Amino acid sequence: MKNSVLVLGYKGNMGREAVRAIEQHPDLNYVGGYHHGDDLNTLIQTLKPTIGLDLTGPDAVFSHANTLIEAGI
């Protein structure tokens, strides 16, 4: 079973590279990306990721991590 990955900061340089790598990995499935201004809770409920990869800035990562943890990710 593949793990589904939500990439936070997918529009940045590291995010784009992460998406490419995820799409090439046989055990991972890229389900979508989060960008500043998106509703993270809605994305989590809609996309149902099993992994959240946060490549945003230090000002947002703590909040994102809490949201992911609260969602069981």
Helices and strands as residue ranges (DSSP letters): E 3-8, H 13-24, E 28-34, H 40-47, E 51-54, H 61-70
